[in-house]
Amino acid sequence: MVLSFALYASLVAFDNVTDYNANFLLVSQVLTMDTTFPDNQSMWRAIKSPVLHHIAYGMIIGTEIIIALLCWMGGFRLFKAIDKAIAFNHSKKMAITGLTLGFLLWFIGFMAIGGEWFLMWQSEVANAQQAAFRLVVIIAIILIYLIQPDDEKYI
């Protein structure tokens, strides 16, 4: 499961690097809040600076790359220790760190900050909350499964 998520995070980061403008437009629209409800009383939160949009998007991509790397390394460590319960339990830290970072990115970054602070939920065109929610649930399921202690009788 960890290696599967590593692949997913790698593809997301790869797509965001190789097709930068596709998701940059979404980030820019969320930050400018230009697709939220008309006469919105919270428009003072909007960030209009394209430089800050690029910085925010760069931070998202950088975080995705770190998530992918941590999950790849953590997944391979787990794979190497798959037949030894004690070693397997000790090998979980990097994978847990990568998945936790993914949870933070998609829950705090997209659902809390993007969705609630920048009111992404009001937009019909720049709303990634459902996709972020799916990722948060997938990550949570993997984390719940992964943090369970393993012992020799199950390996």
N, CA and C of each residue as an Amber inpcrd file, in Angstrom:
protein
   465
   0.8200000  -1.2000000   0.0000000   0.0000000   0.0000000   0.0000000
   0.8640000   1.2650000   0.0000000   1.9450000   1.2210000   0.7720000
   2.8330000   2.3870000   0.8350000   3.4830000   2.6310000  -0.5230000
   3.9390000   1.5760000  -1.1660000   4.5460000   1.7290000  -2.4960000
   3.5130000   2.1880000  -3.5260000   2.2840000   1.7630000  -3.3810000
   1.2220000   2.2260000  -4.2810000   1.0060000   3.7230000  -4.1200000
   1.0180000   4.1790000  -2.8730000   0.8510000   5.6170000  -2.6500000
   2.0870000   6.3860000  -3.1150000   3.2560000   5.7770000  -2.9800000
   4.4750000   6.4080000  -3.4970000   4.3620000   6.6340000  -5.0010000
   3.8460000   5.6330000  -5.7030000   3.6390000   5.7710000  -7.1440000
   2.6620000   6.9020000  -7.4320000   1.5580000   6.9190000  -6.7130000
   0.5590000   7.9770000  -6.9210000   1.1700000   9.3640000  -6.6910000
   1.8530000   9.5450000  -5.5560000   2.4450000  10.8480000  -5.2470000
   3.4940000  11.2290000  -6.2920000   4.2280000  10.2480000  -6.7870000
   5.2280000  10.5120000  -7.8370000   4.5570000  11.0020000  -9.1180000
   3.4690000  10.3540000  -9.4940000   2.7470000  10.7680000 -10.7050000
   2.1480000  12.1590000 -10.5540000   1.6190000  12.4650000  -9.3800000
   1.0570000  13.8000000  -9.1370000   2.1520000  14.8530000  -9.2530000
   3.2800000  14.6080000  -8.5950000   4.3940000  15.5650000  -8.6580000
   4.9190000  15.6900000 -10.0880000   5.0740000  14.5560000 -10.7750000
   5.5450000  14.5700000 -12.1580000   4.6150000  15.3980000 -13.0460000
   3.3060000  15.1610000 -12.9100000   2.3360000  15.9220000 -13.7080000
   2.4130000  17.4130000 -13.4020000   2.5650000  17.7620000 -12.1310000
   2.6180000  19.1790000 -11.7660000   3.8960000  19.8590000 -12.2490000
   4.9650000  19.0960000 -12.3780000   6.2160000  19.6630000 -12.8930000
   6.1770000  19.7460000 -14.4160000   5.7190000  18.6800000 -15.0810000
   5.7650000  18.6410000 -16.5400000   4.6040000  19.3750000 -17.2060000
   3.5110000  19.5540000 -16.4940000   2.3670000  20.3190000 -17.0090000
   2.0010000  21.3710000 -15.9680000   2.9820000  22.2190000 -15.6870000
   2.9100000  23.1900000 -14.5960000   1.6240000  24.0100000 -14.6070000
   1.2400000  24.5030000 -15.7650000   0.1140000  25.4310000 -15.8270000
  -1.2480000  24.7870000 -15.5690000  -1.3630000  23.4870000 -15.7590000
  -2.6670000  22.8350000 -15.5770000  -3.2020000  23.0540000 -14.1670000
  -2.4140000  22.7260000 -13.1600000  -2.8740000  22.9030000 -11.7840000
  -2.5010000  24.2570000 -11.2000000  -1.5370000  24.9460000 -11.8260000
  -1.2270000  26.2930000 -11.3540000  -2.4450000  27.1910000 -11.4860000
  -3.2020000  27.0230000 -12.5540000  -4.4070000  27.8220000 -12.7420000
  -5.3850000  27.6090000 -11.5820000  -5.5480000  26.3550000 -11.1490000
  -6.4210000  26.0620000 -10.0240000  -5.9170000  26.7480000  -8.7580000
  -4.6290000  26.6310000  -8.4680000  -4.0520000  27.2540000  -7.2790000
  -4.2420000  28.7690000  -7.3420000  -3.9860000  29.3490000  -8.4930000
  -4.1410000  30.7870000  -8.6640000  -5.5880000  31.2250000  -8.4500000
  -6.5330000  30.4610000  -8.9950000  -7.9490000  30.8110000  -8.8160000
  -8.3780000  30.6810000  -7.3610000  -7.8900000  29.6630000  -6.6830000
  -8.2300000  29.5000000  -5.2630000  -7.6880000  30.6730000  -4.4640000
  -6.4290000  31.0300000  -4.6890000  -5.8070000  32.1100000  -3.9180000
  -6.4170000  33.4760000  -4.2110000  -6.7860000  33.7160000  -5.4610000
  -7.4060000  35.0050000  -5.7880000  -8.8880000  35.0280000  -5.4320000
  -9.4470000  33.8530000  -5.1950000 -10.8600000  33.7010000  -4.8300000
 -11.7810000  34.2930000  -5.9020000 -11.3160000  34.2790000  -7.1450000
 -12.0800000  34.9180000  -8.2200000 -13.2390000  34.0810000  -8.7480000
 -13.3670000  32.8430000  -8.2530000 -14.4970000  32.0220000  -8.6920000
 -15.4340000  31.6910000  -7.5230000 -15.2810000  32.4230000  -6.4120000
 -16.1890000  32.2370000  -5.2820000 -17.4690000  33.0330000  -5.5260000
 -18.4130000  32.9230000  -4.5970000 -19.6980000  33.6100000  -4.7510000
 -19.4930000  35.1140000  -4.9330000 -20.3110000  35.7480000  -5.7800000
 -20.2230000  37.2060000  -5.9630000 -20.5160000  37.9370000  -4.6450000
 -19.9300000  39.1010000  -4.4760000 -20.1180000  39.9350000  -3.2820000
 -19.7700000  39.2020000  -1.9920000 -18.7900000  38.3520000  -2.0820000
 -18.3110000  37.5750000  -0.9490000 -17.7170000  38.5180000   0.1050000
 -18.1000000  38.3700000   1.3440000 -17.6040000  39.2310000   2.4270000
 -16.1980000  38.8690000   2.8930000 -15.6650000  37.7940000   2.3760000
 -14.3410000  37.3300000   2.8070000 -13.2570000  37.5830000   1.7630000
 -13.5260000  38.4170000   0.7870000 -12.5530000  38.6620000  -0.2790000
 -11.2640000  39.3110000   0.2210000 -11.2790000  39.8360000   1.4280000
 -10.0600000  40.4200000   1.9890000  -8.9750000  39.3520000   2.1640000
  -9.3670000  38.0920000   2.1730000  -8.4080000  36.9870000   2.3200000
  -7.6550000  36.7000000   1.0240000  -8.1730000  37.1570000  -0.0790000
  -7.6090000  36.8220000  -1.3920000  -6.1590000  37.2920000  -1.5150000
  -5.3720000  36.4880000  -2.1940000  -3.9760000  36.8270000  -2.4980000
  -3.8980000  37.0560000  -3.9950000  -3.5730000  38.2680000  -4.3830000
  -3.5770000  38.6390000  -5.8020000  -2.2030000  38.5300000  -6.4700000
  -1.1560000  38.3890000  -5.6940000   0.2040000  38.4030000  -6.2270000
   0.5470000  37.1050000  -6.9630000   0.8210000  37.1910000  -8.2880000
   1.2440000  35.9920000  -9.0190000   2.5220000  35.3700000  -8.4530000
   3.4030000  36.1810000  -7.9080000   4.6360000  35.6580000  -7.3130000
   4.2860000  34.7440000  -6.1370000   3.3640000  35.1760000  -5.3010000
   2.9500000  34.3480000  -4.1680000   2.2130000  33.0930000  -4.6300000
   1.5090000  33.1870000  -5.7450000   0.8440000  32.0020000  -6.3090000
   1.8900000  30.9700000  -6.7210000   2.9570000  31.4330000  -7.3840000
   4.0240000  30.5170000  -7.8050000   4.7470000  29.9250000  -6.5930000
   4.9530000  30.7330000  -5.5630000   5.6040000  30.2280000  -4.3480000
   4.7320000  29.1590000  -3.7020000   3.4420000  29.4240000  -3.5710000
   2.5230000  28.4450000  -2.9660000   2.4990000  27.1550000  -3.7770000
   2.4240000  27.2770000  -5.0870000   2.3850000  26.0940000  -5.9500000
   3.7130000  25.3350000  -5.8690000   4.8120000  26.0680000  -5.8210000
   6.1190000  25.4370000  -5.6660000   6.2150000  24.6650000  -4.3560000
   5.6350000  25.2140000  -3.2990000   5.6280000  24.5180000  -2.0070000
   4.7790000  23.2500000  -2.0730000   3.6730000  23.3140000  -2.7900000
   2.8270000  22.1280000  -2.9640000   3.6010000  21.0470000  -3.7160000
   4.2220000  21.4240000  -4.8300000   4.9860000  20.4560000  -5.6310000
   6.1510000  19.8940000  -4.8220000   6.8630000  20.7500000  -4.1290000
   7.9830000  20.2960000  -3.3010000   7.5280000  19.3020000  -2.2420000
   6.3960000  19.5820000  -1.6220000   5.8520000  18.6750000  -0.6120000
   5.4550000  17.3480000  -1.2440000   4.8620000  17.3920000  -2.4190000
   4.4940000  16.1520000  -3.1250000   5.7340000  15.3100000  -3.4330000
   6.8080000  15.9580000  -3.8270000   8.0530000  15.2420000  -4.1200000
   8.6020000  14.5930000  -2.8470000   8.5820000  15.3240000  -1.7470000
   9.0640000  14.7750000  -0.4770000   8.1960000  13.5970000  -0.0420000
   6.8790000  13.7380000  -0.1800000   5.9580000  12.6390000   0.1490000
   6.3050000  11.4070000  -0.6720000   6.4870000  11.5960000  -1.9720000
   6.8160000  10.4650000  -2.8510000   8.1240000   9.8110000  -2.4200000
   9.1510000  10.6020000  -2.1780000  10.4460000  10.0410000  -1.7850000
  10.3600000   9.2880000  -0.4600000   9.7010000   9.8710000   0.5260000
   9.5610000   9.2050000   1.8240000   8.7820000   7.9020000   1.7010000
   7.7290000   7.9160000   0.8920000   6.9360000   6.6920000   0.7170000
   7.7050000   5.6310000  -0.0680000   8.4590000   6.0330000  -1.0840000
   9.2850000   5.0530000  -1.8100000  10.3090000   4.4350000  -0.8690000
  11.0470000   5.2870000  -0.1720000  12.0830000   4.7580000   0.7270000
  11.4630000   3.9320000   1.8500000  10.3940000   4.4280000   2.4310000
   9.7230000   3.6920000   3.4980000   9.1470000   2.3800000   3.0130000
   8.5450000   2.3860000   1.8390000   7.9710000   1.1680000   1.2770000
   9.0280000   0.1160000   0.9990000  10.1770000   0.5370000   0.4660000
  11.2510000  -0.4280000   0.1950000  11.8640000  -0.9580000   1.4910000
  11.9490000  -0.1030000   2.5100000  12.4290000  -0.5910000   3.8100000
  11.4780000  -1.6410000   4.3750000  10.1960000  -1.3840000   4.2500000
   9.2080000  -2.3560000   4.7190000   9.3160000  -3.6580000   3.9350000
   9.4760000  -3.5310000   2.6260000   9.5930000  -4.7210000   1.7780000
  10.8010000  -5.5700000   2.1670000  11.9250000  -4.9070000   2.4540000
  13.1360000  -5.6320000   2.8410000  12.9540000  -6.3780000   4.1600000
  12.1040000  -5.8820000   5.0390000  11.9220000  -6.4900000   6.3600000
  10.6130000  -7.2700000   6.4630000  10.0170000  -7.6170000   5.3440000
   8.6680000  -8.1900000   5.3320000   8.5520000  -9.5160000   6.0900000
   9.6320000 -10.2500000   6.2170000   9.5460000 -11.5560000   6.8770000
  10.0440000 -11.5510000   8.3250000  10.3440000 -10.3790000   8.8600000
  10.8290000 -10.2630000  10.2390000   9.9950000  -9.2060000  10.9640000
   9.1100000  -9.6270000  11.8410000   8.1420000  -8.7270000  12.4710000
   8.7920000  -7.5650000  13.2070000   9.8130000  -7.8340000  13.9980000
  10.4450000  -6.7580000  14.7770000  11.0910000  -5.7430000  13.8380000
  11.8260000  -6.2200000  12.8550000  12.4580000  -5.3270000  11.8800000
  11.4000000  -4.5840000  11.0700000  10.3250000  -5.2820000  10.7290000
   9.2410000  -4.6580000   9.9710000   8.6310000  -3.5080000  10.7740000
   8.3710000  -3.7320000  12.0520000   7.8130000  -2.6760000  12.9080000
   8.7480000  -1.4730000  13.0040000  10.0580000  -1.7410000  13.0830000
  11.0350000  -0.6520000  13.1690000  11.2270000   0.0650000  11.8220000
  10.8020000  -0.5580000  10.7570000  10.9640000   0.0200000   9.4170000
   9.8100000   0.9260000   9.0150000   8.8320000   1.0710000   9.8360000
   7.6170000   1.8030000   9.4790000   7.7560000   3.3230000   9.5440000
   8.7510000   3.8230000  10.2620000   8.8230000   5.2580000  10.5530000
   8.8310000   6.1470000   9.3040000   9.6450000   5.8060000   8.3240000
   9.7420000   6.6540000   7.1320000   8.4380000   6.6420000   6.3370000
   7.8210000   5.4820000   6.2170000   6.5470000   5.3870000   5.5080000
   5.4660000   6.1790000   6.2460000   5.4460000   6.0520000   7.5620000
   4.4650000   6.7990000   8.3660000   4.6940000   8.2990000   8.2100000
   5.9480000   8.7150000   8.1790000   6.2590000  10.1350000   7.9990000
   5.7710000  10.6330000   6.6380000   6.0230000   9.8770000   5.5870000
   5.5730000  10.2790000   4.2460000   4.0660000  10.3570000   4.1440000
   3.3920000   9.3600000   4.6840000   1.9280000   9.3540000   4.6370000
   1.3440000  10.4730000   5.4980000   1.9520000  10.7190000   6.6490000
   1.4800000  11.8100000   7.5110000   1.6550000  13.1510000   6.8190000
   2.7650000  13.3400000   6.1370000   2.9740000  14.5760000   5.3800000
   1.9200000  14.7130000   4.2820000   1.5730000  13.5970000   3.6360000
   0.5060000  13.6220000   2.6390000  -0.8240000  14.0070000   3.2570000
  -1.1250000  13.4400000   4.4210000  -2.3540000  13.7980000   5.1290000
  -2.3750000  15.2960000   5.4110000  -1.2590000  15.8290000   5.9020000
  -1.1910000  17.2600000   6.2200000  -1.3650000  18.1300000   4.9730000
  -0.7180000  17.7410000   3.8750000  -0.8440000  18.5200000   2.6340000
  -2.2940000  18.5650000   2.1720000  -2.9100000  17.3910000   2.0330000
  -4.2350000  17.3600000   1.4380000  -5.3550000  17.7290000   2.4070000
  -5.1510000  17.4910000   3.7010000  -6.1970000  17.9060000   4.6450000
  -6.0280000  19.3650000   5.0380000  -4.8610000  19.7230000   5.5560000
  -4.6660000  21.1100000   5.9850000  -4.5400000  22.0400000   4.7830000
  -3.6880000  21.6520000   3.8210000  -3.4420000  22.5270000   2.6770000
  -4.6430000  22.7240000   1.7810000  -5.2730000  21.6240000   1.3860000
  -6.3670000  21.7240000   0.4240000  -7.7300000  21.8760000   1.0840000
  -8.0160000  21.0680000   2.0860000  -9.3590000  21.1030000   2.6630000
  -9.5320000  22.2610000   3.6520000  -8.5590000  22.4520000   4.5490000
  -8.7060000  23.5090000   5.5470000  -8.3680000  24.8880000   4.9660000
  -7.1440000  25.0370000   4.4710000  -6.7280000  26.3600000   3.9740000
  -7.4190000  26.6920000   2.6570000  -7.2740000  25.8020000   1.6630000
  -7.9170000  26.0690000   0.3660000  -9.4250000  26.0690000   0.4610000
  -9.9730000  25.0410000   1.0970000 -11.4170000  24.8720000   1.1430000
 -12.1350000  25.8660000   2.0230000 -11.5930000  26.1030000   3.2090000
 -12.2980000  26.9660000   4.1500000 -11.7640000  28.3930000   4.1870000
 -10.4520000  28.5670000   4.2410000  -9.9180000  29.9300000   4.3160000
 -10.1300000  30.6760000   2.9910000  -9.7980000  30.0210000   1.8860000
  -9.9690000  30.6550000   0.5790000 -11.2970000  30.2760000  -0.0820000
 -12.1650000  29.6160000   0.6570000 -13.5410000  29.3120000   0.2410000
 -13.6230000  28.5620000  -1.0870000 -12.7070000  27.6340000  -1.2810000
 -12.7020000  26.8420000  -2.5030000 -14.0320000  26.1120000  -2.6970000
 -14.7080000  25.7970000  -1.6040000 -15.9820000  25.0840000  -1.6940000
 -17.0440000  25.8760000  -2.4580000 -16.8730000  27.1890000  -2.5620000
 -17.8320000  28.0210000  -3.2860000 -17.6290000  27.9910000  -4.7990000
 -16.5150000  27.4840000  -5.2430000 -16.1750000  27.5320000  -6.6670000
 -16.6550000  26.2860000  -7.4040000 -17.2420000  26.5060000  -8.5510000
 -17.6340000  25.3910000  -9.4110000 -16.4950000  24.9590000 -10.3300000
 -15.5030000  25.8300000 -10.5250000 -14.4090000  25.5170000 -11.4500000
 -13.0770000  25.2470000 -10.7520000 -12.8640000  25.7860000  -9.5750000
 -11.5900000  25.6300000  -8.8690000 -11.8460000  25.0180000  -7.4960000
 -12.3520000  23.7990000  -7.5140000 -12.6880000  23.1380000  -6.2590000
 -12.0880000  21.7340000  -6.2450000 -11.0440000  21.5750000  -5.4500000
 -10.3660000  20.2840000  -5.3680000 -10.6550000  19.5830000  -4.0400000
 -11.6970000  20.0100000  -3.3570000 -11.9770000  19.4270000  -2.0440000
 -12.3580000  17.9510000  -2.1110000 -13.1430000  17.5540000  -3.0800000
 -13.5290000  16.1380000  -3.1630000 -12.3120000  15.2580000  -3.4330000
 -11.4570000  15.7060000  -4.3270000 -10.2380000  14.9400000  -4.6060000
  -9.3470000  14.8840000  -3.3740000  -9.2150000  15.9970000  -2.6670000
  -8.4010000  16.0190000  -1.4530000  -9.0020000  15.0990000  -0.3880000
 -10.3170000  15.1090000  -0.2720000 -10.9770000  14.2460000   0.7070000
 -10.7030000  12.7720000   0.4100000 -10.7910000  12.4030000  -0.8590000
 -10.4950000  11.0070000  -1.2320000  -9.0750000  10.6240000  -0.8250000
  -8.1280000  11.5200000  -1.0510000  -6.7380000  11.2360000  -0.6900000
  -6.5680000  11.1380000   0.8230000  -7.2060000  12.0280000   1.5560000
  -7.1180000  11.9940000   3.0140000  -7.6530000  10.6620000   3.5430000
  -8.7660000  10.1910000   2.9890000  -9.3290000   8.9150000   3.4280000
  -8.4010000   7.7620000   3.0680000  -7.8730000   7.7480000   1.8610000
  -6.9480000   6.6900000   1.4460000  -5.7210000   6.6780000   2.3490000
  -5.1570000   7.8370000   2.5900000  -3.9740000   7.9270000   3.4510000
  -4.3130000   7.4530000   4.8650000  -5.4570000   7.8880000   5.3860000
  -5.8450000   7.4840000   6.7410000  -5.9950000   5.9620000   6.8470000
  -6.5930000   5.3570000   5.8390000  -6.7550000   3.8930000   5.8500000
  -5.3940000   3.2050000   5.8380000  -4.4910000   3.6820000   4.9870000
  -3.1580000   3.0820000   4.9340000  -2.4440000   3.2710000   6.2700000
  -2.5430000   4.4710000   6.8460000  -1.8890000   4.7270000   8.1290000
  -2.4570000   3.8460000   9.2370000  -3.7700000   3.7080000   9.2820000
  -4.3800000   2.8560000  10.3090000  -3.8780000   1.4340000  10.1740000
  -3.8180000   0.9400000   8.9710000  -3.3180000  -0.4120000   8.7210000
  -1.8380000  -0.5220000   9.0880000  -1.0550000   0.4750000   8.6830000
   0.3930000   0.4260000   8.8680000   0.8140000   0.5340000  10.3230000
   0.1360000   1.3220000  11.1070000   0.5800000   1.5270000  12.4900000
   0.2330000   0.3580000  13.4160000  -0.5360000  -0.5850000  12.9220000
  -0.8400000  -1.7690000  13.7290000   0.4470000  -2.5610000  13.9380000
   0.7240000  -2.9410000  15.1920000   1.9460000  -3.7170000  15.4200000
   1.8300000  -5.1130000  14.8120000   2.8980000  -5.5510000  14.2130000
   2.9560000  -6.8850000  13.6170000   3.7450000  -7.7910000  14.5530000
   3.3530000  -9.0480000  14.6290000   4.1730000  -9.9890000  15.3800000
   4.4250000 -11.2270000  14.5280000   5.3300000 -12.0420000  14.9880000
   5.8370000 -13.1700000  14.1880000   4.7580000 -14.1300000  13.7080000
   3.6990000 -14.3070000  14.4570000   2.7020000 -15.3030000  14.0500000
   1.9340000 -14.9140000  12.7970000   1.9920000 -13.6110000  12.4070000
   1.2810000 -13.1660000  11.2070000   2.2000000 -13.0280000  10.0080000
   3.4600000 -13.2580000  10.1830000   4.4020000 -13.0890000   9.0760000
   4.8570000 -14.4300000   8.5540000
